[in-house]
Every structure is written in C-alpha cells, then in structure tokens.
Amino acid sequence: MTRPAWRRRPASGAKSVPDRRPWLAGKRDARLKVAIFIDNFSATGVVINAIAIAERLHARGCTVQLIASQAKGALLDSVPNGVKVIGLLPLTTGDSSRRGRLRRSIFAFHKRLKAFSPDVLFSAGNHGHLVSALVSLAFPSCRTIVRISNDLDHMINGKPCRPSSRWLRVTKFRAVAALADQIVFVSRHMARSKAVLGSGTIRDAVVIPNGVDVADVRRRAMEPCSHEWLSDLDEHPLVLAVGRFALQKNFANLLRAVAIARRSRPLRLLLIGSGPLRGELLEEAEALGIRDAVQIMAPIANPMPYIARASVLALPSWWEGSSNVLLEALACETPVVASRTAGNAEDALDFGRYGLLIDPDDVEGMAAALLVQVGPNAQLPGGRASEFDREITLRAYAELIMSGEPRPARFG
C-alpha cells in the first residue's frame, strides 16, 4: 500500500528520495532497524507471533526493539537475547483498560521512535494500529506496516453483532489503511470481508496466514494428560472446544449440537477457557439435560495433550481472525469440525478436504458433522499442518519487512 504523497515528504532540510522504498537507502552496510509495537506481553497469539517475528528479524541481522505500552506479562521472559524490550509506561502504573494504556503511552511512544529512528515500524495487534499510524506521522521516512489479525465485521446470521461497534472498527481501519504503507491480513477471509472491500484502500494488501511450530506442537502434545474422560474414548467420544466464553465462539450452539448428537452416541464435551458466558453455558447444558456430559476447565498453559487426545476439535465460531487452535489441531492430526465463518477455516481445511465445515447457525448440521468426525469415516487432517508451519509465516514476514516485496505466491 503506497503511502499518500503528503506522508512521504522528507524531513526539514533533507533531499527528496524518489525511490518508493526510501527506508532501504544506505542499508547495504548498516543494520535495518525495526520497531515492533504491542500492548503488553500477555499470553496471546498476537504476542507469540510478535516475539517470533522479532527473533527471526534479529537472526537476519536487523536491529529490533519490541516496544510495549507496558513491559509485563507471561511471555516477557520468552523474548530472545538480542531483541531489546522497551516499556513505555512504568510498571508501577496501575492496571487499566488496554485503551487507557495505549492512550497514555502515545507521547512516550513518539519519544522512543525519535530516539531509535527505525526504518520500519510493525504494529502487531489490531488495538495498537491507530496509535502506531498516528505516531508514525512524525516520521515520514519510517515505513509503517500493520497486521490485521481480527475480524472487522463480527457478523451473526448475516447481520453485525453490534452495529455501532462495527462502525467504529471500520472507521478506525480505514483511517489506519490510509496512513499505513502496508496492510497485512492473516487470512483471505478477512481480506474479502465487507468492511475491507468497501474501504477502497487495500490495493497492495497482502495475506500472510498465521502458522504454528508443528514440531513443537507435537512435542508438547506428548506431555502427560490424566483427565478421567480420556480413558474411555471408544465408549464416550470427546468433543473439545478451546476459547473464550463469549458470544463470538458460538458455544451455545455447540452445546445444542452435542445434545442432538447424544441421541445417537454418548458424546461428552470439554470446554477449556474462561469468560463472561461461563454461567450461561452451564445453565444451557442443564436445560438441555446434558450437564453430566459437559465439563469446563480453566485455561491451561499447554492444552496440546487434550487437543491431541480428543475425538474431535470443534470450532463453531461466528467469526475469527486466524485460529491458532485450529492449526494446532491439524498439527496434532485431530479431526476437526469448524464453521465456515471461523476466519481462515475454509482455507486451512481446503474447503472440507481436511476436516468438516458447517454453518454456525446449523445446529443439526453441526451435530451430524460431530458424529461423522468421531466415527470410522472421519475426514482427517493428513499432512495439512505442514502448509501452515510457522517457518513459512516467518519467512514471509521477514521478506516483507526487509525488502518490502512479499513474494510467496500462496500468500498473495
């Protein structure tokens, strides 16, 4: 995405650089400087990916700084040596909303970029994009890349979940798209959304799907797992779902589908996660008469043993960006049932070749798909996980950030 001409004006007294990629000028003998912005180091997919990209760029010879509103969180210790961590707000600052942290960090962010003078600013998470784009206005020679990792439409049954919230998301996206040099989507599904297609600002956007470290997922899946329901899967197949207990995940319809499927086979459902709808889900299970076949577990550091041992992984979401748990299930070779609207599910499952796709509002269809996937004719992932290995993703980001020209054909 080409930055508007008014964004490309040189600093006062500097000569104009006609090249479309001025950040590369004079970098043959100097290390490219890259700033990666996140909110904090909480254990989220955004942070995991940001750290992995920082590590890859450092290995390729770049000088990398991971800049966060606050340098705190479970993943802080996983930042590799050689990547400098910068916290914009003091740790003594009381916890606040993410929006509050981002707002209070703007001036410190500007000061840090002025001191570091990066060639490239990479905004890793949706919530930080507007701040990154606004701060980058003061640095016209710095190339700004934003990674759109969350769905913008939030549609349920063809209608926006909260129209006013959608309007705000779309407005912010269009402002960011107009200011940034490059937009990266984590799935083709997102790049084709109504919000994006209506913006008219994404000619040069690229798609770089999320990836997982397949070898590491399989190694972690071998760790012990002693849940009582894993001892008799032949008699009681286990449906597993992992995620936040929120409207987006559509777990209420999953409960209804399990209740229907249990008329044919005594399936059990294990939900791993937390969130505001926990009580409502338990009440729904009670009302459906399947409370004794449903268990809820709090989030755990390593869910891979559960994913690997489950009879089927269910991803019934109304919307997603690019689901890591889906890719982890593929790596564990666990049968999958996913909604067509769950981010990159159609691409990851190759439109049903490596798992079953259902409509999120089709409870009967979901139940039928679960029964197929726990039976002898399950549609298995095969070797599909290799197409989404993190190495492919990291190579694509390194090429994009360092050269400005993403060349992997399958990501285009």
ChimeraX attribute file (.defattr): number of C-alpha atoms within 10 A of each C-alpha:
attribute: neighborCount
match mode: 1-to-1
recipient: residues
	/A:1	19
	/A:2	19
	/A:3	17
	/A:4	12
	/A:5	7
	/A:6	9
	/A:7	17
	/A:8	20
	/A:9	15
	/A:10	14
	/A:11	12
	/A:12	6
	/A:13	6
	/A:14	8
	/A:15	9
	/A:16	11
	/A:17	14
	/A:18	8
	/A:19	9
	/A:20	11
	/A:21	15
	/A:22	17
	/A:23	21
	/A:24	17
	/A:25	11
	/A:26	10
	/A:27	12
	/A:28	8
	/A:29	6
	/A:30	12
	/A:31	15
	/A:32	22
	/A:33	22
	/A:34	25
	/A:35	24
	/A:36	24
	/A:37	25
	/A:38	27
	/A:39	26
	/A:40	23
	/A:41	23
	/A:42	16
	/A:43	13
	/A:44	12
	/A:45	16
	/A:46	19
	/A:47	21
	/A:48	15
	/A:49	19
	/A:50	22
	/A:51	23
	/A:52	18
	/A:53	24
	/A:54	27
	/A:55	19
	/A:56	19
	/A:57	24
	/A:58	22
	/A:59	13
	/A:60	13
	/A:61	12
	/A:62	20
	/A:63	21
	/A:64	26
	/A:65	21
	/A:66	21
	/A:67	22
	/A:68	23
	/A:69	27
	/A:70	23
	/A:71	21
	/A:72	16
	/A:73	12
	/A:74	11
	/A:75	16
	/A:76	16
	/A:77	10
	/A:78	11
	/A:79	18
	/A:80	15
	/A:81	10
	/A:82	14
	/A:83	18
	/A:84	14
	/A:85	18
	/A:86	17
	/A:87	20
	/A:88	24
	/A:89	19
	/A:90	11
	/A:91	12
	/A:92	7
	/A:93	9
	/A:94	8
	/A:95	10
	/A:96	9
	/A:97	8
	/A:98	14
	/A:99	11
	/A:100	11
	/A:101	20
	/A:102	23
	/A:103	13
	/A:104	14
	/A:105	19
	/A:106	18
	/A:107	11
	/A:108	14
	/A:109	24
	/A:110	20
	/A:111	14
	/A:112	17
	/A:113	19
	/A:114	12
	/A:115	9
	/A:116	15
	/A:117	16
	/A:118	23
	/A:119	24
	/A:120	24
	/A:121	25
	/A:122	24
	/A:123	26
	/A:124	25
	/A:125	21
	/A:126	20
	/A:127	19
	/A:128	21
	/A:129	26
	/A:130	21
	/A:131	18
	/A:132	27
	/A:133	23
	/A:134	16
	/A:135	16
	/A:136	22
	/A:137	17
	/A:138	14
	/A:139	21
	/A:140	17
	/A:141	21
	/A:142	23
	/A:143	24
	/A:144	27
	/A:145	27
	/A:146	26
	/A:147	21
	/A:148	23
	/A:149	24
	/A:150	21
	/A:151	25
	/A:152	25
	/A:153	23
	/A:154	21
	/A:155	17
	/A:156	18
	/A:157	10
	/A:158	9
	/A:159	10
	/A:160	15
	/A:161	16
	/A:162	12
	/A:163	13
	/A:164	9
	/A:165	14
	/A:166	17
	/A:167	15
	/A:168	11
	/A:169	19
	/A:170	18
	/A:171	14
	/A:172	16
	/A:173	21
	/A:174	19
	/A:175	17
	/A:176	22
	/A:177	26
	/A:178	20
	/A:179	23
	/A:180	28
	/A:181	23
	/A:182	25
	/A:183	22
	/A:184	22
	/A:185	24
	/A:186	25
	/A:187	28
	/A:188	20
	/A:189	21
	/A:190	26
	/A:191	21
	/A:192	12
	/A:193	14
	/A:194	12
	/A:195	20
	/A:196	19
	/A:197	12
	/A:198	12
	/A:199	15
	/A:200	11
	/A:201	19
	/A:202	19
	/A:203	10
	/A:204	12
	/A:205	17
	/A:206	23
	/A:207	22
	/A:208	23
	/A:209	25
	/A:210	24
	/A:211	23
	/A:212	24
	/A:213	18
	/A:214	21
	/A:215	14
	/A:216	11
	/A:217	21
	/A:218	18
	/A:219	13
	/A:220	16
	/A:221	21
	/A:222	14
	/A:223	12
	/A:224	9
	/A:225	13
	/A:226	9
	/A:227	8
	/A:228	7
	/A:229	16
	/A:230	16
	/A:231	11
	/A:232	10
	/A:233	15
	/A:234	11
	/A:235	10
	/A:236	19
	/A:237	23
	/A:238	26
	/A:239	25
	/A:240	21
	/A:241	24
	/A:242	24
	/A:243	18
	/A:244	18
	/A:245	21
	/A:246	17
	/A:247	16
	/A:248	18
	/A:249	21
	/A:250	19
	/A:251	26
	/A:252	19
	/A:253	21
	/A:254	25
	/A:255	22
	/A:256	19
	/A:257	21
	/A:258	28
	/A:259	24
	/A:260	19
	/A:261	21
	/A:262	17
	/A:263	10
	/A:264	11
	/A:265	16
	/A:266	14
	/A:267	24
	/A:268	23
	/A:269	26
	/A:270	19
	/A:271	22
	/A:272	19
	/A:273	17
	/A:274	16
	/A:275	12
	/A:276	11
	/A:277	15
	/A:278	16
	/A:279	11
	/A:280	12
	/A:281	21
	/A:282	18
	/A:283	13
	/A:284	16
	/A:285	21
	/A:286	14
	/A:287	10
	/A:288	14
	/A:289	11
	/A:290	19
	/A:291	18
	/A:292	10
	/A:293	19
	/A:294	19
	/A:295	15
	/A:296	16
	/A:297	11
	/A:298	11
	/A:299	14
	/A:300	9
	/A:301	7
	/A:302	12
	/A:303	18
	/A:304	24
	/A:305	19
	/A:306	26
	/A:307	26
	/A:308	23
	/A:309	20
	/A:310	24
	/A:311	26
	/A:312	30
	/A:313	30
	/A:314	26
	/A:315	30
	/A:316	28
	/A:317	26
	/A:318	24
	/A:319	27
	/A:320	24
	/A:321	23
	/A:322	26
	/A:323	25
	/A:324	14
	/A:325	20
	/A:326	26
	/A:327	28
	/A:328	25
	/A:329	24
	/A:330	30
	/A:331	28
	/A:332	27
	/A:333	21
	/A:334	24
	/A:335	26
	/A:336	30
	/A:337	28
	/A:338	26
	/A:339	25
	/A:340	24
	/A:341	25
	/A:342	26
	/A:343	25
	/A:344	26
	/A:345	28
	/A:346	23
	/A:347	16
	/A:348	24
	/A:349	25
	/A:350	15
	/A:351	13
	/A:352	20
	/A:353	16
	/A:354	24
	/A:355	26
	/A:356	27
	/A:357	25
	/A:358	23
	/A:359	18
	/A:360	25
	/A:361	17
	/A:362	13
	/A:363	22
	/A:364	17
	/A:365	15
	/A:366	28
	/A:367	24
	/A:368	16
	/A:369	25
	/A:370	29
	/A:371	24
	/A:372	17
	/A:373	23
	/A:374	24
	/A:375	15
	/A:376	8
	/A:377	9
	/A:378	20
	/A:379	21
	/A:380	20
	/A:381	24
	/A:382	16
	/A:383	11
	/A:384	18
	/A:385	24
	/A:386	18
	/A:387	16
	/A:388	20
	/A:389	19
	/A:390	21
	/A:391	16
	/A:392	19
	/A:393	22
	/A:394	21
	/A:395	15
	/A:396	20
	/A:397	20
	/A:398	20
	/A:399	15
	/A:400	19
	/A:401	22
	/A:402	19
	/A:403	13
	/A:404	19
	/A:405	14
	/A:406	19
	/A:407	13
	/A:408	15
	/A:409	6
	/A:410	9
	/A:411	17
	/A:412	12
